[in-house]
Amino acid sequence: MGKSLFIKILILLLLTILTFVGLEYYNTSQLPSKTVPLIEKSVKTTSKQILSDEKSKEREVIAYEENKTLDNAYQSVASQIKTFQSRLQASDENKTVAITKVLDDANLTLKVTKEPVLTSEIKKVSKQSVKQKETKLPRKVPKLAIIMDDIGFCYQADSIKRLPFPVTPSIFPPNNHYPHTPKIAKRFKYHMVHFPMEAYKYKNIKENAVKISDSAKSIEDRIEIVKKSFPHALAINNHTGSKFTCDLNAMERFFKILKKYNIPFLDSRTAAETKCMQAAKIVDKHILQRDVFLDNVADVDYIHGQLKSAVTLAKKNGQAIAICHPKELTFEALMKAEKILEGVELVYINELM
């Protein structure tokens, strides 16, 4: 009975073990068919994710390069616009060239950058550049200075003040014949001194002219009187002086003294053989010269014709200087010269110095 029970228990234990072994074998044999699809699906998902990440990184690199190109284009255009603004301080002719070149360079830079990635700021700069290119640069208006010589009396000053445009009076130094000229000068904001010099024909008795025989000391004494009498004079020009201005040595002495006192000089050119310019170069002094005499002939039509010549010269050279005298017909001609003077700016002589 005891042995029979032991055998039964042993058999039951073996059956249990065999059952467990059989189940384990069954589960192991079924594993590949169930897990392979899952692994393949996982691998495909991972592969797609990697490809997606790589494309994302590629797009990031492209976007970075495009932004880098955009930044470079913007900086280049901004730099060129600054160059354009600085070049506007150049002369009129250079301005046109500078505008064209900067705009052309800017357009080339902008063409490199793709339109879709252009910012509104670059577009704004481009539009402003084109607008500046289309704007016409202002041209300088030619200037004409009219000087009226031989001023020594108050009624002459009154007539000058009634003119509708600037005229620079050139006033005699004070002497017995013209004692009140320093007071007359105070009536004008701008004036010159009409300095008498020795002439070939006219003896200059009234004006006490300087002569070519005068020493440098004698000439300097005269200049000192002028400087004290007319402390605000713009310049000196010669009254007559055909003989003095044609003497190179005399003009050298004269210009050295004017340079010492820092007094500008305008050559009235009363003689074709004037040595003023030659002497000025020797002593290194800048001077001006008269271009046209308006009233050598006492006739309104003649004066108007001379005014037209002065206007033509001003338009050709940018400026011109005309000299006239306080004659009744001269004042009449000037009062009727409005149309003739169109296209030029009437200025005082200091604006041409």
SEVEXPA-35085 format. One line per 3 residues: number of its first residue (from 1); their letters; for each residue y, x, z of N, C-alpha, C, O. Coordinates in steps of 0.001 Angstrom, whole numbers, m for minus. Each point is the difference from the previous one (the first is absolute). Example, Ala and Ser with C-alpha at 12.3 -4.5 7.8 and 13.67 -1.06 7.14 Angstrom:
<pts>
1> AS> m5690 13190 7800 1190 m890 0 1200 900 0 m19 1036 665 | 1069 m1386 m1385 1190 820 60 1090 m770 730 1108 509 169
</pts>
This chain:
<pts>
1> MGK> m1199 842 0 1199 m842 0 1220 857 0 982 m308 m676 | m1024 1409 1442 1177 905 62 196 756 m1274 1131 199 m443 | m2224 229 m159 93 724 m1269 476 m917 m1098 791 422 m843
4> SLF> m1224 m1608 820 394 m963 m1026 1496 m266 38 648 m121 m1040 | m118 33 2222 1452 m243 142 819 1210 m482 1020 m165 m671 | m1464 1352 1009 687 1228 m396 38 107 m1499 1023 382 m569
7> IKI> m2141 m718 m98 m74 89 m1476 962 m985 m643 654 318 m993 | m572 m1492 1553 909 m1017 m545 1468 448 89 788 m197 m924 | m460 792 2046 1390 472 187 326 1117 m979 1092 45 m568
10> LIL> m2054 861 375 204 1121 m912 215 m485 m1426 868 479 m728 | m1721 m1477 353 117 m558 m1359 1366 m660 m193 631 144 m1047 | m193 m862 2061 1317 m664 m62 1141 1021 m140 964 m215 m735
13> LLL> m1105 1322 1458 1029 1067 m67 60 620 m1384 1081 267 m524 | m2271 m35 m78 m43 597 m1338 604 m935 m1044 716 424 m907 | m1030 m1714 1067 565 m972 m934 1530 m38 77 707 m106 m1002
16> TIL> m250 196 2222 1477 10 198 646 1207 m673 1043 m90 m647 | m1737 1258 837 544 1236 m595 m6 m96 m1524 955 389 m671 | m2081 m929 139 m114 m123 m1459 1054 m964 m546 547 210 m1083
19> TFV> m276 m1249 1834 1030 m979 m430 1381 651 m95 739 m221 m960 | m409 1013 1954 1309 690 28 122 995 m1153 1039 114 m650 | m2157 611 419 m11 998 m1090 139 m682 m1330 692 505 m884
22> GLE> m1328 m1634 720 96 m736 m1257 1399 m519 m271 486 81 m1128 | 142 m593 2116 1384 m491 m151 972 1140 m356 882 m165 m843 | m1061 1316 1497 879 1153 m251 m144 469 m1432 973 360 m664
25> YYN> m2267 m375 188 m244 417 m1384 614 m976 m980 558 402 m1020 | m659 m1671 1324 586 m1033 m885 1528 130 m101 558 m87 m1094 | 102 290 2208 1480 148 7 445 1237 m761 1001 m21 m717
28> TSQ> m1761 1105 883 356 1248 m670 m163 m133 m1510 822 530 m748 | m1828 m1200 293 m233 m160 m1439 1042 m899 m651 258 152 m1194 | 345 m1068 1914 986 m926 m546 1416 561 m1 861 m570 m670
31> LPS> m568 1670 1391 1368 567 160 658 416 m1298 1156 m388 m169 | m1723 1117 m767 688 426 m1235 470 m1150 m827 1131 50 m484 | m1882 m1054 288 395 m1108 m864 1194 m759 546 770 m586 m761
34> KTV> m613 593 2082 1128 m734 588 1269 838 95 1079 m555 m205 | m1133 1856 502 1177 838 292 607 644 m1230 1198 283 10 | m1962 m34 m1081 540 685 m1186 1175 m744 m606 1032 619 m261
37> PLI> m1141 m1940 21 1186 m700 m551 1232 131 878 1122 127 m491 | m1349 m160 1788 1150 123 908 645 1368 m127 1226 118 m8 | m2060 925 m94 526 1378 m134 759 148 m1300 1089 574 m28
40> EKS> m1676 m1104 m1084 652 93 m1302 1363 m716 26 995 498 m527 | m989 m1669 1152 1266 m748 100 1046 771 793 1176 21 m362 | m1613 609 1442 919 800 834 554 1179 m779 1189 310 78
43> VKT> m2093 361 m853 431 1164 m797 1021 m420 m1042 1013 674 m186 | m1283 m1826 m521 946 m478 m1013 1345 m329 606 1045 318 m568 | m1077 m955 1722 1271 m353 678 792 1247 356 1214 64 m198
46> TSK> m1918 914 721 665 1268 379 577 697 m1216 1096 558 60 | m1835 m588 m1174 455 638 m1240 1281 m653 m525 956 667 m395 | m987 m2042 410 1197 m721 m452 1199 326 872 1113 176 m496
49> QIL> m1342 m98 1777 1097 303 940 566 1387 m265 1212 212 47 | m2126 745 m330 453 1378 m283 833 20 m1269 1060 624 m53 | m1569 m1339 m1005 751 m55 m1259 1358 m651 212 1010 454 m538
52> SDE> m996 m1526 1331 1272 m688 290 963 921 723 1192 34 m305 | m1720 718 1270 850 939 746 552 1076 m922 1165 382 111 | m2016 116 m1036 452 1041 m922 1096 m520 m933 982 693 m264
55> KSK> m1167 m1948 m242 1029 m586 m860 1292 m225 769 1097 201 m520 | m1254 m627 1779 1196 m213 836 761 1300 188 1227 46 m85 | m2014 1042 350 650 1304 166 654 450 m1292 1076 598 16
58> ERE> m1734 m888 m1149 561 375 m1307 1323 m735 m251 974 580 m481 | m973 m1891 826 1248 m770 m161 1102 540 896 1167 49 m386 | m1560 357 1595 985 574 925 596 1287 m578 1203 245 92
61> VIA> m2098 587 m703 485 1253 m599 954 m292 m1152 1041 644 m130 | m1411 m1646 m730 857 m364 m1141 1337 m533 495 1057 361 m517 | m1119 m1230 1533 1251 m549 555 862 1101 577 1221 m2 m161
64> YEE> m1874 964 847 765 1117 578 681 821 m1101 1171 363 111 | m1946 m75 m1197 576 779 m1104 1139 m747 m664 1013 598 m363 | m1183 m1958 197 1061 m791 m617 1260 m11 878 1121 125 m494
67> NKT> m1335 m278 1802 1151 22 916 671 1361 16 1222 117 92 | m2080 934 m187 561 1354 m47 841 190 m1248 1088 572 67 | m1588 m1056 m1231 758 54 m1260 1295 m787 114 1053 434 m466
70> LDN> m1150 m1613 1103 1187 m847 201 1042 701 854 1188 m9 m322 | m1644 619 1420 939 714 879 684 1134 m737 1209 196 127 | m1999 561 m910 578 1110 m765 1017 m499 m1006 1060 603 m169
73> AYQ> m1380 m1711 m508 929 m570 m987 1277 m458 672 1099 250 m495 | m1249 m923 1627 1187 m483 725 891 1146 444 1218 m41 m176 | m1850 1090 766 781 1147 457 690 698 m1162 1142 445 119
76> SVA> m1856 m352 m1259 587 651 m1179 1211 m772 m503 1042 581 m304 | m1197 m1918 219 1117 m827 m483 1169 75 966 1150 124 m421 | m1442 m199 1736 1084 71 988 752 1311 m107 1227 31 90
79> SQI> m1981 1077 m285 635 1307 m158 864 51 m1241 1096 561 19 | m1598 m1155 m1117 754 15 m1260 1261 m849 99 1032 332 m583 | m1129 m1451 1341 1195 m836 170 1063 749 802 1189 m108 m300
82> KTF> m1611 877 1330 959 812 749 661 1023 m913 1207 231 73 | m2028 385 m943 554 955 m974 998 m685 m900 1055 556 m305 | m1387 m1772 m126 913 m773 m863 1338 m247 682 1058 136 m615
85> QSR> m1117 m508 1921 1246 m277 720 851 1244 158 1224 m75 m106 | m1858 1243 361 762 1239 145 626 430 m1310 1082 585 m24 | m1796 m890 m1101 523 412 m1304 1171 m859 m452 699 357 m948
88> LQA> m475 m1502 1624 1133 m847 m377 1337 672 278 1031 m459 m493 | m1028 1551 1284 1231 715 293 310 1035 m1067 998 712 109 | m1808 m614 m1112 251 905 m1103 1011 m603 m942 485 m1104 251
91> SDE> m140 1807 m1355 960 m502 m983 m564 m1189 m747 m1205 m243 72 | 2048 m527 m807 m416 m1220 m677 m1139 249 m976 m962 m766 m43 | 1065 1834 m743 m1033 268 m985 m1316 327 683 m1056 m460 m434
94> NKT> 1111 1262 1515 m1207 369 719 m620 m1201 694 m1217 m58 172 | 2062 m923 236 m517 m1191 662 m961 m748 m914 m1084 m392 433 | 1462 192 m1682 m829 m748 m935 m1346 692 m197 m1046 m649 m17
97> VAI> 1085 1984 m134 m1228 766 m187 m883 m95 1233 m1213 m176 m116 | 1819 291 1312 m753 m34 1246 m679 m1339 201 m1164 m54 399 | 1881 m1032 m673 m565 m1344 162 m1204 m164 m912 m1055 m460 436
100> TKV> 1208 836 m1708 m1082 m165 m977 m1242 781 414 m1113 m523 m52 | 1305 1777 464 m1138 852 360 m716 m534 1238 m1227 m98 4 | 1972 m249 1044 m626 m483 1232 m776 m1282 m250 m1110 m163 508
103> LDD> 1687 m751 m1290 m668 m1265 m290 m1259 215 m830 m1021 m641 246 | 1087 1540 m1228 m1178 305 m807 m1116 563 870 m1157 m401 m125 | 1512 1342 1015 m987 590 905 m585 m1054 927 m1204 m2 255
106> ANL> 2041 m890 250 m465 m1060 892 m957 m932 m721 m1018 m403 562 | 1337 58 m1803 m864 m887 m781 m1367 640 m232 m1022 m682 79 | 994 1996 m367 m1264 696 m198 m842 m33 1268 m1214 m192 m62
109> TLK> 1855 378 1207 m714 m20 1268 m581 m1375 275 m1137 m120 455 | 1911 m909 m727 m448 m1361 268 m1152 m407 m924 m848 m801 393 | 809 1347 m1624 m1076 m327 m920 m1344 530 500 m1038 m581 m318
112> VTK> 1029 1656 1082 m1234 565 536 m623 m956 1011 m1224 m90 97 | 2049 m615 649 m468 m915 1034 m353 m1343 m615 761 m523 m815 | m1903 m46 1190 m409 m1285 m536 927 m1093 488 439 4 1150
115> EPV> m149 m932 m2029 908 m1107 325 m454 m804 1208 842 m335 834 | m2167 m6 m683 m417 m828 1123 298 599 1363 158 m740 971 | m74 2102 m870 204 596 1308 1438 425 224 294 628 1017
118> LTS> 636 m955 m1952 1413 322 216 551 m853 1130 m251 m1204 54 | 1008 1829 855 625 m768 1078 1319 m568 m477 544 428 m1018 | m35 m1394 1761 1277 m635 m360 1150 982 103 1012 m151 m684
121> EIK> m1165 1191 1563 1084 969 168 158 854 m1252 1121 267 m432 | m2260 171 m166 77 811 m1214 555 m821 m1145 797 502 m793 | m1206 m1756 694 538 m860 m1045 1507 m157 158 744 m6 m981
124> KVS> m303 m121 2242 1437 m168 269 766 1232 m421 1056 m108 m624 | m1589 1319 970 641 1255 m391 75 110 m1510 1019 422 m546 | m2110 m803 m143 m32 75 m1462 1059 m900 m617 693 404 m933
127> KQS> m562 m1642 1458 1001 m930 m531 1408 528 221 852 m99 m882 | m606 666 2075 1326 557 287 319 1153 m942 1135 131 m458 | m2146 720 161 212 1132 m901 377 m472 m1387 913 546 m619
130> VKQ> m1623 m1578 116 302 m528 m1328 1400 m591 m30 728 172 m977 | m346 m873 2050 1333 m604 60 1075 1079 m26 1030 m161 m655 | m1274 1294 1388 964 1090 6 83 659 m1367 1068 461 m404
133> KET> m2207 m411 m324 5 601 m1329 838 m841 m956 689 531 m871 | m757 m1867 1047 719 m889 m905 1492 m32 298 794 m358 m870 | m394 734 2111 1412 m32 373 760 1099 m731 m416 1158 17
136> KLP> 1514 m1508 m651 808 991 m717 845 797 986 615 m566 903 | m590 1882 m1083 784 862 870 1476 m110 m363 348 m28 m1181 | 531 m37 2199 1431 m134 m291 561 1250 m659 m370 1116 366
139> RKV> 1250 m1295 m1325 645 1128 m663 1339 289 657 691 m910 459 | m334 2181 m420 1271 384 593 1149 m413 m912 m54 192 m1214 | 1089 m757 1816 1172 m409 m767 887 1232 m217 313 698 965
142> PKL> 98 m413 m2207 889 1150 m237 1329 m185 716 495 m1118 149 | 75 2243 295 1231 m48 789 1170 614 m768 m150 995 m708 | 1313 m1614 870 1227 490 m631 1088 107 1058 306 m972 691
145> AII> 276 2164 m569 1117 215 921 1279 177 m813 62 839 m899 | 955 m1634 1219 1311 122 m653 981 607 1002 175 m509 1108 | 453 1591 m1516 999 684 841 1374 m229 m608 191 138 m1209
148> MDD> 767 m492 2070 1372 m183 m482 863 1129 568 268 57 1200 | 161 845 m2100 807 1161 388 1476 m376 218 416 m1137 m223 | 351 2134 665 1476 m72 64 515 m1057 982 1042 m608 m246
151> IGF> m1745 385 1338 462 m985 984 946 684 988 m361 950 695 | 1600 m1482 m663 1006 588 907 900 m1031 644 825 350 844 | m963 m1644 m1227 897 m1034 515 m800 m1233 442 m1116 m245 m458
154> CYQ> 1735 m519 1367 m677 m1156 594 m290 m1101 m1024 m1043 m649 88 | 1932 423 m1052 m231 m1074 m962 m1244 284 m852 m685 m925 m438 | 401 2217 207 m1212 356 m737 m1253 m337 815 m998 m487 m531
157> ADS> 1083 762 1829 m1121 m328 888 m240 m1512 27 m1143 m457 16 | 2234 m310 m10 m129 m1465 m7 m735 m485 m1247 m860 m877 83 | 1199 1446 m1234 m631 m408 m1261 m1489 335 m12 m807 m768 m525
160> IKR> 441 1913 1102 m1422 384 64 m774 m993 855 m1118 m384 m345 | 1713 m31 1463 m686 m909 908 m206 m1389 m598 m866 m750 453 | 1652 407 m1464 m155 m1312 m628 m1126 m17 m1048 m382 m1072 m470
163> LPF> m143 2223 106 m1075 60 m998 m1286 m611 575 m266 137 1194 | m526 m804 m2027 m1189 m712 494 m1248 868 193 m1089 m524 233 | 1245 1844 m327 m1143 895 182 503 1326 564 1202 261 m33
166> PVT> m2098 581 550 417 1258 631 628 974 m990 m539 233 m1082 | 1670 328 1459 652 1091 m731 421 1033 1040 635 m345 996 | m986 1612 m1224 333 1060 959 1372 593 m326 163 599 m1063
169> PSI> 835 m749 1954 1314 600 m279 m20 1500 275 m593 455 979 | 1250 309 m1857 180 1438 230 1484 233 258 833 m196 m886 | m513 615 2102 1370 m47 513 617 1405 33 m661 971 369
172> FPP> 1930 m883 m757 701 1286 18 146 526 1434 174 m784 933 | m245 2105 m761 351 577 1308 1482 m279 309 786 m179 m931 | m392 138 2185 1403 m299 330 940 1124 m424 m298 1178 196
175> NNH> 1427 m1551 m775 1078 940 m311 1296 m799 m34 16 m1174 373 | 1071 1802 m818 1307 m675 9 9 m1249 m878 695 m972 295 | m1467 1009 m1368 m10 m1136 m914 m948 m1113 477 247 m1178 m259
178> YPH> m1332 1553 955 m974 m967 511 m188 228 1510 m1032 523 421 | 2015 m909 383 m49 330 1435 m977 m857 812 m401 421 1085 | 10 m1583 m1557 m762 m942 838 m1460 m152 m420 m659 m964 389
181> TPK> 156 1899 m1170 m1373 m167 m498 m1079 m5 1098 m996 m706 m159 | 1143 1456 1263 m1025 m114 1056 m88 m1414 575 m1087 m451 359 | 2214 m252 m267 m21 m1384 491 m666 m923 m1017 m719 m929 366
184> IAK> 968 1198 m1652 m640 m800 m1042 m1520 166 66 m750 m960 m176 | 313 2189 432 m1438 274 68 m672 m819 1100 m1157 m392 m147 | 1861 129 1239 m571 m753 1112 m262 m1463 m354 m716 m694 721
187> RFK> 1285 231 m1810 m220 m1385 m425 m1342 m176 m716 m451 m1121 m236 | m177 2252 m105 m1264 m49 m731 m1146 553 847 153 994 710 | m1293 m1656 m804 m1187 509 674 m503 1256 m692 m491 922 651
190> YHM> 615 m888 m1992 m438 1152 m784 1142 460 m899 631 m814 m674 | m363 2126 665 1047 536 m860 m272 1479 m265 m796 642 685 | 1486 m125 m1705 m73 1411 m352 1393 602 56 989 m710 185
193> VHF> m918 2043 m349 1284 707 m73 166 538 m1416 m872 694 m522 | 2013 m1028 m93 298 420 m1372 819 1293 77 1224 m31 136 | m1929 1174 m225 581 1300 318 645 630 m1238 m701 262 m977
196> PME> 2026 m8 988 694 561 m1179 m404 1455 m264 m37 824 914 | m265 m526 m2187 m351 1352 m422 795 364 m1255 424 m865 m766 | m239 2162 583 828 509 m1099 m549 m436 m1357 m1203 75 m246
199> AYK> 2101 m534 m633 m363 m451 m1349 646 902 m1044 927 750 307 | m1420 m826 m1546 579 794 m1084 1371 m534 m410 921 780 m239 | m780 m2100 157 1237 m584 m510 863 m588 1103 1215 198 18
202> YKN> m1844 m924 905 750 m688 1050 277 979 1139 m917 692 443 | 2136 m620 32 404 1016 976 m274 m400 1444 113 845 888 | m468 m2099 m617 m373 m447 1346 1091 293 1043 m301 405 1123
205> IKE> 1568 m613 m1506 1093 315 918 m36 m925 1223 146 460 1133 | m342 m1766 m1367 26 m963 1097 m1158 203 971 172 m130 1212 | m1336 446 m1737 m1198 16 833 m273 1354 660 m897 97 837
208> NAV> 1648 950 m1194 m200 1317 594 m1453 453 m156 m701 211 990 | 258 m65 m2236 m1395 299 m307 m383 1423 373 843 898 14 | m2147 m694 294 m501 1365 208 m109 675 m1359 m282 m650 m1006
211> KIS> 509 1965 987 11 766 m1251 m1107 1043 22 m510 362 1061 | 145 118 m2250 m1074 991 m84 409 1323 638 m853 818 343 | 2166 m609 m184 500 1230 621 m1 m85 1525 227 1010 667
214> DSA> m476 m2193 m100 17 m162 1458 m1178 733 635 m1102 30 m548 | 1354 553 1702 m1065 686 733 m924 m1024 666 330 m1181 110 | m1487 1662 326 m931 m872 707 632 m550 1274 m246 m1145 377
217> KSI> 1073 1976 294 667 m446 1235 985 m1120 m293 87 m961 764 | 648 1071 m1849 975 m1024 m369 m696 m1320 m338 468 m1072 386 | m1594 1158 m1115 m752 m1204 m349 m599 m644 1253 3 m1223 143
220> EDR> m515 2062 762 m601 m525 1228 1033 m714 863 m318 m1005 636 | 1536 1506 m605 1064 m677 765 232 m1408 m531 227 m931 773 | m283 779 m2085 184 m1319 m609 m1166 m933 336 191 m1187 262
223> IEI> m1382 1743 m274 m1186 m805 305 17 m452 1467 m416 m1117 309 | 889 1972 580 92 m377 1410 934 m1190 188 m283 m892 800 | 1408 875 m1543 927 m1137 77 m687 m1282 m486 151 m1066 596
226> VKK> m897 1193 m1678 m726 m1158 m538 m1014 m511 1020 m122 m1207 211 | m600 2126 416 m1034 m388 970 616 m739 1188 m572 m972 492 | 1734 1430 m33 662 m663 1127 618 m1333 m406 m27 m956 775
229> SFP> 580 885 m1975 656 m1226 m463 m992 m1092 m374 283 m1187 162 | m1455 1595 m665 m1009 m969 m462 m1364 357 609 m894 455 m714 | 731 m658 2020 m1242 431 656 m1244 m747 m475 m1118 480 187
232> HAL> 1302 m1655 m803 m1151 m796 m436 m143 m55 m1518 m718 m851 m525 | 1396 1751 m182 m90 11 m1463 m1434 298 m448 m680 855 568 | 239 m1579 m1597 m1356 195 m516 m133 1288 m792 m1043 654 34
235> AIN> 2115 m287 m757 m67 1165 m888 1396 330 m507 962 m723 257 | m873 1847 m991 1223 417 m693 m291 m12 m1499 m1082 400 m429 | 2047 m860 m363 m88 220 m1451 1333 563 m483 1031 m186 647
238> NHT> m1055 859 m1764 1193 707 m469 969 m934 m723 m398 m790 m856 | 1683 899 1220 1082 m647 m747 499 1020 m1019 387 1106 375 | m392 m1460 m1651 238 936 m1117 m944 1195 192 m1214 m191 74
241> GSK> 1746 1420 9 m877 1147 283 m714 587 m1190 m988 713 178 | 1452 m985 m1404 m699 534 m1176 m73 1525 32 m1010 583 m393 | 2071 58 855 26 1462 56 m846 525 1166 m754 961 m153
244> FTC> 886 m1595 1302 m700 469 1196 m1521 m192 m152 m770 909 310 | 343 m2074 m779 m1441 m270 m83 m686 794 m1112 m1227 102 m18 | 2007 462 m910 m573 820 m1066 m26 1479 364 m412 832 m808
247> DLN> 852 m501 2027 m18 1382 472 m1163 160 980 29 m548 1102 | m1045 1298 m1510 m1218 120 805 280 630 1364 m517 m475 1011 | 1324 1532 m966 290 670 1274 746 m925 964 m299 m38 1193
250> AME> 1270 m704 m1721 768 m913 847 m905 m1093 577 117 m360 1172 | m1025 m165 m2014 m891 m1059 478 m1017 534 1011 m397 m721 915 | m23 1965 m1072 m897 594 997 675 70 1353 m600 m371 1009
253> RFF> 1864 848 m969 743 70 1258 160 m1388 599 m158 m199 1205 | 471 m746 m2061 246 m1370 461 m1272 m612 592 46 m623 1061 | m1180 800 m1747 m1254 m600 470 m508 651 1283 m615 m675 825
256> KIL> 854 1943 m644 m408 660 1255 726 m616 1190 m568 m153 1082 | 1826 m195 m1300 778 m627 1078 m481 m1440 251 m137 m417 1150 | m116 m330 m2217 m507 m1362 171 m1364 2 694 m292 m876 814
259> KKY> m527 1858 m1140 m1315 100 633 145 303 1486 m767 m511 817 | 1741 1336 m465 255 332 1396 368 m1242 803 m423 m152 1146 | 1219 m743 m1755 451 m1214 683 m906 m1214 m307 273 m1119 433
262> NIP> m1322 1367 m1166 m972 m1063 m336 680 m1186 m686 m183 m1149 400 | 967 1444 m1434 717 m1037 m754 m619 m118 m1392 m15 983 m741 | m495 m2158 365 m545 m197 m1353 1106 60 m1065 1177 m211 292
265> FLD> m1586 503 m1527 969 110 m1091 m503 m762 m1219 m1191 5 m314 | 2136 m665 m368 m292 m665 m1269 912 567 m1075 1223 m29 131 | m1824 542 m1187 770 570 m1114 500 m1141 m891 m794 m711 m615
268> SRT> 2123 545 553 580 m1041 m859 m148 340 m1481 170 m862 m863 | m486 2112 578 m208 488 m1366 1235 m288 m874 m62 m679 m1025 | 1177 1235 1497 1240 m140 m769 53 981 m1166 924 m51 m811
271> AAE> m1907 943 721 m85 942 m1120 m1461 166 m392 m890 42 851 | 662 50 m2161 m1378 130 m490 m632 1323 433 m1221 89 135 | 2045 941 84 m519 1333 350 m116 202 1506 m6 1139 467
274> TKC> m86 m2214 295 m69 112 1458 m1133 922 449 m1097 m20 m558 | 1388 827 1579 m985 936 554 m514 m480 1365 m630 764 732 | 894 m2002 m401 m368 m496 1332 m1498 74 263 m424 476 1053
277> MQA> m367 m939 m1994 m1447 0 203 m544 1414 101 m885 270 812 | 1412 638 m1636 m445 1390 29 335 655 1343 m828 696 588 | 2058 m930 m115 419 566 1286 m804 m600 1158 m330 698 959
280> AKI> 17 m1994 m1052 m759 m667 1062 m1393 612 132 m505 153 1113 | m118 197 m2236 m1320 623 45 70 1391 634 m916 407 715 | 2002 318 m979 142 1349 551 86 m44 1520 m612 824 679
283> VDK> 1365 m1777 m140 183 m86 1457 m1002 m952 648 52 m237 1207 | m978 m314 m2025 m1034 m912 488 611 m1246 663 m264 m305 1163 | 1085 m395 m1944 630 m1226 485 m266 m1127 m989 192 161 m1205
286> HIL> m635 m1300 1723 m239 m1166 m847 1313 m732 m257 765 m251 931 | m501 m93 m2198 1210 m750 m342 m351 m1166 m926 m1085 m53 m578 | 2041 m884 455 m126 m1110 m940 954 216 m1171 915 821 66
289> QRD> m1150 m1583 m1147 865 92 m1176 359 m1391 m513 m804 m931 62 | 2034 813 m571 429 m1247 m634 m714 m161 m1340 m176 968 m739 | m240 m2217 429 m659 m285 m1275 965 m586 m1033 m35 393 m1167
292> VFL> 894 m1326 1581 859 m718 m947 1406 m163 583 150 m355 1169 | 890 615 m1991 1375 m404 310 210 m1388 m599 m253 m212 m1186 | 709 m719 1994 122 m1380 m474 1297 m296 m741 m6 m766 m964
295> DNV> 1130 1364 1400 1306 m477 m478 887 1111 m582 1204 43 251 | m1823 854 m1032 830 973 m716 950 m683 m972 1074 515 m308 | m1489 m1679 m167 847 m816 m868 340 m1279 756 m886 m663 539
298> ADV> 2178 317 m500 460 m1182 742 m233 m1260 m819 924 m557 m592 | m2187 120 572 m363 m1183 m768 m1225 m637 657 m967 693 319 | 1009 m2004 m119 m1079 m689 696 m1313 114 m760 m1040 265 603
301> DYI> 1071 m461 m1908 m1217 92 m808 m604 1408 63 m1216 167 91 | 2099 845 m142 m485 1379 92 m676 234 1357 m1078 591 67 | 1710 m1052 999 m556 175 1350 m1349 m701 108 m939 527 598
304> HGQ> 851 m1729 m1186 m1275 m712 21 m1071 759 m780 m1166 19 394 | 1558 595 m1480 m940 805 m773 m511 1196 799 m1182 340 m61 | 2087 297 813 m393 1131 837 m897 m458 1152 m924 708 400
307> LKS> 1207 m1892 121 m859 m554 1057 m1415 m234 m522 m979 263 699 | 878 m758 m1933 m1315 m213 m602 m758 1322 m122 m1209 55 224 | 1933 1009 m582 m632 1325 m94 m511 457 1367 m1088 565 111
310> AVT> 1884 m817 920 m403 382 1356 m1238 m779 444 m904 559 622 | 872 m1847 m944 m1160 m826 353 m1250 488 m732 m1081 62 586 | 1228 280 m1855 m1126 508 m789 m549 1290 610 m1215 169 107
313> LAK> 2105 737 292 m430 1250 630 m718 m253 1326 m1000 645 314 | 1530 m1591 453 m622 m322 1285 m1419 m529 m198 m916 364 738 | 744 m1220 m1735 m1324 m555 m264 m956 1064 m536 m1208 m64 233
316> KNG> 1750 1025 m940 m835 1064 m558 m400 1019 1067 m1156 418 61 | 2119 m18 782 m218 1078 964 m222 m485 1432 m321 798 880 | 489 m2088 m644 m153 m520 1358 1308 m92 754 109 m744 974
319> QAI> 904 1510 m1425 1312 m43 631 1036 614 m936 m333 744 m921 | 1600 m1075 1181 1105 560 m787 1275 m61 832 119 m794 933 | 849 1669 m1302 1292 69 696 1111 m152 m1025 41 727 m993
322> AIC> 865 m1679 1237 1154 m222 m875 1277 201 802 55 m307 1190 | 978 831 m1861 1303 228 644 1071 m789 m739 20 m45 m1230 | 866 m573 1997 1136 m720 m581 1242 265 853 m33 809 928
325> HPK> 1129 m1500 m1253 1282 246 667 677 m1327 322 m310 m1015 m623 | 1221 1005 1579 610 m1259 449 1064 m539 m974 1172 m136 350 | m1613 m163 m1568 894 m551 m1009 m159 m1518 m47 m1060 m530 334
328> ELT> 2090 m147 m738 m39 m1462 m44 m1090 m499 m934 m731 m928 348 | 608 1525 m1525 m1017 m423 m953 m1422 333 492 m959 m701 m322 | 848 1766 1096 m1312 352 554 m465 m1063 989 m1157 m419 m25
331> FEA> 2066 m11 896 m358 m1062 945 m353 m1289 m744 m945 m695 373 | 1698 379 m1417 m278 m1201 m782 m1383 71 m644 m751 m975 12 | 425 2137 m573 m1304 173 m655 m1142 m97 1003 m1040 m591 m293
334> LMK> 1231 1171 1473 m1057 m36 1009 m226 m1424 521 m1135 m390 276 | 2201 m370 m146 m137 m1374 480 m775 m863 m996 m590 m1008 388 | 585 1393 m1670 m672 m787 m1049 m1329 624 m445 m522 m336 m1063
337> AEK> m12 1232 1870 m1181 778 m433 m1312 m497 588 m996 723 m21 | 977 m1936 543 m1198 m485 687 m1238 19 m892 m1049 489 419 | 1151 m1011 m1633 m1162 m50 m903 m415 1394 m455 m1187 284 m161
340> ILE> 2182 585 m45 m307 1368 m449 m823 745 1041 m852 819 m346 | 1105 m1100 1612 m640 733 1094 m1346 m597 423 m595 452 978 | 118 m1450 m1699 m1300 m582 328 m1114 1022 m202 10 757 m970
343> GVE> m954 m741 1879 m1136 912 m119 159 1302 748 m927 808 45 | 2119 m588 560 204 1195 816 556 m417 1364 578 m1076 150 | m765 1941 823 546 m231 1334 1229 885 184 m88 1221 m129
346> LVY> 1244 m1839 433 1211 767 274 m52 510 1430 m178 m774 941 | 336 2100 m784 m157 626 1334 1150 964 254 698 414 m926 | m510 m61 2205 926 1073 353 m671 1355 m311 m1223 100 m98
349> INE> 2047 911 m51 m501 1290 m482 m1007 638 946 m847 776 m442 | 918 m1086 1736 m933 616 963 m1460 m385 m280 m913 726 394 | 685 m1861 m1070 m1365 m416 m301 m623 819 m1134 m1199 m108 m256
352> LM> 2005 920 m417 m516 849 m1072 m66 1453 407 m408 844 m797 | 802 m529 2029 24 1398 425 m1405 453 399 m190 1152 389
</pts>
